[in-house]
Amino acid sequence: MYQAYELKEKLVQEEASLPLGARARSKELNRLKILASAKALFRDRGYESATLRDIAKEAGLSTGAVFANFADKNEIFVKVVEEETARVMTAMIDAHDTSRPLDDRLHHQVMTAYAAAEENVKLILSAFVMNWSGNTNGETSEPAQAEIARLTDLVRQVVLETLRHAQAEKELPASADIAHGAEILEDLIFSNIRRAYREGQTFASTTDRLRFQVSLIVSGLKAA
């Protein structure tokens, strides 16, 4: 069984109905407005440039209404990244296709994730920069940092499950170090994102490079 489907179940939750009480319903609607506005601003400007005042204005609310729902910008950002990560990871998990050879299967999964992430690249890069640099502020910095780190690790988990499934199906030898293979794949996935963004290219333009990289890693694992 492809265990990543269990991860998907944890990531994807059914939308809860809005509270019945008028006051609670109004607060929940405000919270959703704030998250939608924050996502748009983080996507367009990045984490640092989007202020709480900007988020409130975009949502058509006061800054007081923002603070009534979230402690600070870190908390908003973590929630936005959590939702975006669930969307991208779900697409990547669903792209697992055992009819494809392993290297093509991994390539297909990553390219599917790239396609899902393309429109929110600045938001995603902000999350990774925060994870790498520890760049958070305020009293909630440590919890926010831990949550961002957990979310960014999900890519490695999905890749590892693909490799583990392949190993169970005898596509890889039992001696293959799939844990380190997943780490290498995780690193190249994000290095390709950074390179494409820096050079003003689409994620789709990385397809040939990614295919070559994945083939090298899979060949190495098979030779273990």
Residue pairs with C-beta under 8 A, 6 or more apart in sequence:
1 165
2 96
2 161
2 162
2 165
3 161
3 164
3 165
4 93
4 96
4 157
4 158
4 161
4 162
5 93
7 89
7 93
7 154
7 157
7 158
7 161
8 89
8 90
8 93
8 94
11 85
11 86
11 89
11 90
11 154
12 86
12 90
18 24
18 25
18 28
18 29
19 25
19 27
19 28
27 68
27 69
30 59
30 61
30 65
30 68
30 69
31 69
31 70
33 59
33 60
33 61
34 55
34 56
34 59
34 61
34 65
34 66
34 69
34 70
34 76
35 76
35 79
35 80
35 83
36 59
37 55
37 56
37 58
37 59
38 50
38 55
38 58
38 76
38 77
38 80
39 80
39 83
39 84
39 120
39 123
40 58
41 50
41 54
41 55
41 58
42 50
42 77
42 80
42 122
42 123
42 126
43 119
43 120
43 122
43 123
44 122
45 54
45 122
46 122
46 123
46 125
46 126
47 73
47 77
47 123
47 126
47 127
47 129
47 130
48 126
50 73
51 73
52 63
52 66
52 72
52 73
53 63
55 66
55 73
55 76
56 62
56 63
56 65
56 66
59 65
59 66
66 76
70 76
70 79
71 138
71 139
71 140
72 137
72 138
72 140
74 136
74 137
74 138
74 140
74 141
74 144
75 140
75 144
77 126
77 127
77 130
77 144
78 144
78 147
78 148
80 123
81 123
81 124
81 127
81 148
81 151
82 147
82 151
84 117
84 120
84 123
84 124
85 127
85 151
85 152
85 154
87 116
88 113
88 116
88 117
88 124
89 113
89 154
89 155
89 158
91 112
91 113
91 115
91 116
92 109
92 110
92 112
92 113
92 116
92 155
92 158
93 109
93 158
94 112
95 108
95 109
95 112
95 113
96 105
96 109
96 162
96 165
97 105
97 108
98 105
98 165
98 169
100 108
102 162
102 166
102 171
102 172
102 218
103 211
103 214
103 215
103 218
103 219
104 211
105 162
105 166
106 159
106 162
106 185
106 214
106 218
107 207
107 210
107 211
107 214
109 158
109 159
109 162
110 185
110 189
110 210
110 214
111 203
111 204
111 207
111 210
113 155
113 189
114 193
114 203
114 204
114 206
115 203
115 204
117 124
117 193
117 203
118 202
118 203
118 204
121 193
121 197
121 203
122 197
124 193
125 193
125 194
125 197
127 148
127 151
127 152
128 152
128 190
129 135
130 136
130 144
130 145
130 148
131 145
131 148
131 149
131 152
134 141
134 145
136 142
136 144
136 145
136 148
155 186
155 189
155 190
156 182
156 183
156 185
156 186
159 182
159 185
159 186
159 189
160 178
160 179
160 182
163 172
163 176
163 178
163 181
163 182
163 221
164 178
166 172
167 173
167 174
167 176
167 178
172 178
172 218
172 221
172 222
172 224
173 221
173 222
173 224
175 224
176 221
176 222
176 224
177 221
177 224
178 221
181 217
181 220
181 221
184 217
185 214
185 217
188 210
188 213
188 217
189 210
192 203
192 206
192 209
192 210
192 213
193 203
195 201
195 206
196 202
196 203
196 205
196 206
